[in-house]
Amino acid sequence: MSAVIRWQKSTYSNGDTQCVELASTANGILLRESDAPGTVVTTTPAKLRAFLLGVKAGEFDHLIDEAPTGQNP
């Protein structure tokens, strides 16, 4: 029997369907987009923490500012 995965959205999502969802399992932290729930990325708590600190520090802002709308960078 497999364990039930309890996905969590940020309270900032306001029920939107285009949100990042996270879950914690024995194998690590799972991430998925709510509009594509079949695609799941697994990471470790330490790597997720480093990524979130980078986001907060603005390390990825240039990717948003330069990417044309509707196109992959």
N, CA, C and O of each residue as an XYZ file, in Angstrom:
292
protein
N       0.837     -1.174      0.000
C       0.000      0.000      0.000
C       0.889      1.247      0.000
O       1.799      1.353      0.822
N       0.640      2.178     -0.899
C       1.443      3.386     -0.964
C       0.829      4.486     -0.113
O      -0.385      4.544      0.082
N       1.695      5.354      0.386
C       1.244      6.460      1.234
C       0.542      7.516      0.388
O       0.874      7.708     -0.782
N      -0.415      8.186      0.977
C      -1.128      9.268      0.317
C      -0.229     10.499      0.311
O       0.323     10.876      1.345
N      -0.084     11.119     -0.849
C       0.715     12.337     -0.955
C      -0.211     13.520     -0.717
O      -1.240     13.659     -1.377
N       0.158     14.357      0.217
C      -0.640     15.534      0.561
C       0.016     16.775     -0.045
O       0.981     17.312      0.498
N      -0.522     17.215     -1.169
C       0.002     18.384     -1.873
C      -0.446     19.655     -1.168
O      -1.555     19.733     -0.640
N       0.428     20.640     -1.168
C       0.121     21.913     -0.523
C       0.427     23.062     -1.478
O       1.483     23.098     -2.110
N      -0.514     23.999     -1.570
C      -0.329     25.235     -2.326
C      -0.084     26.367     -1.345
O      -0.476     26.292     -0.181
N       0.559     27.399     -1.819
C       0.734     28.595     -1.007
C      -0.624     29.237     -0.753
O      -1.523     29.157     -1.592
N      -0.768     29.862      0.388
C      -2.002     30.592      0.677
C      -2.145     31.804     -0.235
O      -3.234     32.369     -0.338
N      -1.067     32.213     -0.898
C      -1.124     33.313     -1.856
C      -1.790     32.897     -3.164
O      -2.096     33.750     -3.997
N      -2.017     31.609     -3.356
C      -2.589     31.108     -4.606
C      -4.053     31.472     -4.797
O      -4.513     31.587     -5.933
N      -4.777     31.653     -3.735
C      -6.207     31.997     -3.809
C      -7.004     31.035     -4.670
O      -7.948     31.450     -5.343
N      -6.644     29.752     -4.661
C      -7.386     28.760     -5.422
C      -7.092     28.738     -6.907
O      -7.744     28.005     -7.650
N      -6.128     29.523     -7.357
C      -5.758     29.565     -8.769
C      -5.278     28.181     -9.210
O      -4.715     27.432     -8.412
N      -5.501     27.845    -10.487
C      -5.081     26.536    -10.991
C      -3.671     26.549    -11.553
O      -3.167     25.499    -11.952
N      -3.026     27.688    -11.599
C      -1.653     27.769    -12.110
C      -0.711     28.062    -10.949
O      -0.165     29.160    -10.833
N      -0.535     27.072    -10.104
C       0.240     27.225     -8.886
C       1.271     26.109     -8.787
O       1.109     25.040     -9.377
N       2.317     26.370     -8.044
C       3.274     25.331     -7.704
C       2.785     24.673     -6.422
O       2.434     25.347     -5.453
N       2.768     23.361     -6.436
C       2.357     22.593     -5.257
C       3.548     21.794     -4.754
O       4.362     21.323     -5.548
N       3.654     21.641     -3.452
C       4.736     20.890     -2.832
C       4.184     19.807     -1.932
O       3.088     19.927     -1.384
N       4.965     18.742     -1.789
C       4.634     17.665     -0.870
C       5.936     17.096     -0.318
O       6.967     17.115     -0.990
N       5.880     16.600      0.885
C       7.048     15.987      1.513
C       6.807     14.483      1.603
O       5.744     14.040      2.037
N       7.807     13.703      1.187
C       7.725     12.247      1.279
C       9.028     11.718      1.862
O       9.965     12.481      2.097
N       9.084     10.431      2.091
C      10.308      9.808      2.589
C      11.444      9.934      1.574
O      12.615      9.873      1.949
N      11.110     10.110      0.289
C      12.118     10.214     -0.763
C      12.559     11.644     -1.042
O      13.462     11.851     -1.853
N      11.960     12.624     -0.403
C      12.346     14.013     -0.614
C      11.143     14.917     -0.768
O      10.024     14.568     -0.391
N      11.399     16.086     -1.330
C      10.358     17.080     -1.567
C       9.895     16.946     -3.017
O      10.712     16.887     -3.935
N       8.583     16.900     -3.211
C       8.007     16.804     -4.549
C       7.438     18.156     -4.940
O       6.846     18.853     -4.116
N       7.623     18.528     -6.217
C       7.067     19.771     -6.747
C       6.312     19.453     -8.026
O       6.720     18.587     -8.800
N       5.205     20.159     -8.243
C       4.453     20.028     -9.486
C       3.676     21.316     -9.720
O       3.464     22.109     -8.802
N       3.261     21.506    -10.952
C       2.373     22.617    -11.280
C       0.949     22.083    -11.223
O       0.678     20.984    -11.706
N       0.047     22.848    -10.643
C      -1.316     22.354    -10.478
C      -2.022     22.139    -11.807
O      -2.952     21.336    -11.886
N      -1.595     22.842    -12.857
C      -2.231     22.638    -14.161
C      -1.582     21.506    -14.952
O      -2.040     21.191    -16.051
N      -0.521     20.882    -14.422
C       0.123     19.722    -15.046
C       0.542     18.749    -13.940
O       1.735     18.516    -13.745
N      -0.427     18.181    -13.215
C      -0.111     17.392    -12.028
C       0.625     16.083    -12.302
O       1.144     15.470    -11.370
N       0.681     15.647    -13.539
C       1.371     14.399    -13.864
C       2.873     14.544    -13.941
O       3.585     13.540    -13.921
N       3.375     15.752    -14.028
C       4.812     15.998    -14.080
C       5.278     16.421    -12.692
O       4.878     17.465    -12.177
N       6.128     15.591    -12.097
C       6.571     15.825    -10.728
C       8.094     15.851    -10.690
O       8.752     14.993    -11.279
N       8.645     16.832     -9.999
C      10.083     16.961     -9.794
C      10.376     16.626     -8.338
O       9.652     17.057     -7.441
N      11.435     15.860     -8.102
C      11.851     15.510     -6.748
C      13.155     16.219     -6.423
O      14.064     16.269     -7.252
N      13.248     16.762     -5.228
C      14.461     17.428     -4.772
C      14.654     17.150     -3.290
O      13.865     16.436     -2.670
N      15.700     17.716     -2.738
C      15.959     17.550     -1.306
C      15.568     18.839     -0.583
O      15.486     19.898     -1.204
N      15.330     18.753      0.719
C      15.028     19.985      1.458
C      16.142     21.031      1.330
O      15.855     22.222      1.209
N      17.393     20.606      1.355
C      18.514     21.557      1.258
C      18.542     22.250     -0.103
O      18.773     23.457     -0.171
N      18.315     21.515     -1.177
C      18.322     22.117     -2.518
C      17.126     23.049     -2.703
O      17.258     24.107     -3.317
N      15.971     22.670     -2.183
C      14.800     23.543     -2.274
C      15.041     24.823     -1.483
O      14.699     25.911     -1.946
N      15.618     24.702     -0.310
C      15.933     25.874      0.520
C      16.878     26.817     -0.231
O      16.661     28.029     -0.241
N      17.924     26.269     -0.857
C      18.874     27.093     -1.611
C      18.182     27.782     -2.785
O      18.447     28.952     -3.061
N      17.305     27.069     -3.473
C      16.568     27.658     -4.594
C      15.680     28.803     -4.116
O      15.676     29.878     -4.716
N      14.932     28.581     -3.045
C      14.035     29.620     -2.528
C      14.807     30.847     -2.054
O      14.355     31.976     -2.248
N      15.960     30.638     -1.437
C      16.789     31.781     -1.039
C      17.266     32.555     -2.264
O      17.331     33.784     -2.236
N      17.600     31.838     -3.344
C      17.995     32.491     -4.589
C      16.859     33.295     -5.203
O      17.073     34.397     -5.708
N      15.653     32.743     -5.160
C      14.484     33.468     -5.666
C      14.272     34.738     -4.855
O      14.072     35.813     -5.420
N      14.315     34.618     -3.534
C      14.119     35.781     -2.674
C      15.193     36.841     -2.887
O      14.925     38.035     -2.750
N      16.401     36.412     -3.220
C      17.517     37.344     -3.428
C      17.507     37.951     -4.831
O      18.326     38.819     -5.136
N      16.577     37.496     -5.693
C      16.485     38.060     -7.029
C      17.441     37.458     -8.042
O      17.633     38.025     -9.118
N      18.044     36.322     -7.722
C      19.023     35.702     -8.610
C      18.437     35.251     -9.954
O      19.188     35.040    -10.907
N      17.126     35.103    -10.044
C      16.513     34.618    -11.275
C      15.664     35.679    -11.966
O      15.015     35.396    -12.973
N      15.666     36.885    -11.437
C      14.843     37.956    -12.004
C      15.163     38.217    -13.475
O      14.271     38.550    -14.255
N      16.409     38.070    -13.849
C      16.782     38.323    -15.249
C      16.101     37.353    -16.211
O      15.902     37.685    -17.380
N      15.750     36.184    -15.747
C      15.058     35.225    -16.612
C      13.641     35.689    -16.927
O      13.136     35.444    -18.022
N      13.013     36.344    -15.993
C      11.655     36.842    -16.187
C      11.674     38.106    -17.039
O      10.844     38.267    -17.933
N      12.609     38.993    -16.766
C      12.685     40.273    -17.467
C      13.029     40.129    -18.935
O      12.577     40.936    -19.748
N      13.823     39.117    -19.304
C      14.310     38.987    -20.679
C      13.509     38.037    -21.539
O      13.584     38.121    -22.765
N      12.741     37.131    -20.945
C      12.036     36.112    -21.721
C      10.809     36.720    -22.406
O       9.934     37.271    -21.738
N      10.747     36.619    -23.753
C       9.548     37.116    -24.458
C       8.327     36.314    -24.044
O       8.439     35.119    -23.768
N       7.187     36.937    -23.998
C       5.936     36.298    -23.618
C       5.607     35.160    -24.577
O       5.631     35.338    -25.795
N       5.297     33.982    -24.019
C       4.879     32.844    -24.824
C       6.022     32.080    -25.473
O       5.772     31.158    -26.250
N       7.267     32.432    -25.181
C       8.405     31.722    -25.769
C       9.310     31.207    -24.666
O       9.425     31.814    -23.601
N       9.947     30.087    -24.935
C      10.907     29.543    -23.980
C      12.214     30.299    -24.115
O      12.619     30.634    -25.228
N      12.884     30.578    -22.999
C      14.182     31.270    -23.072
C      15.238     30.422    -23.709
O      16.382     30.858    -23.844
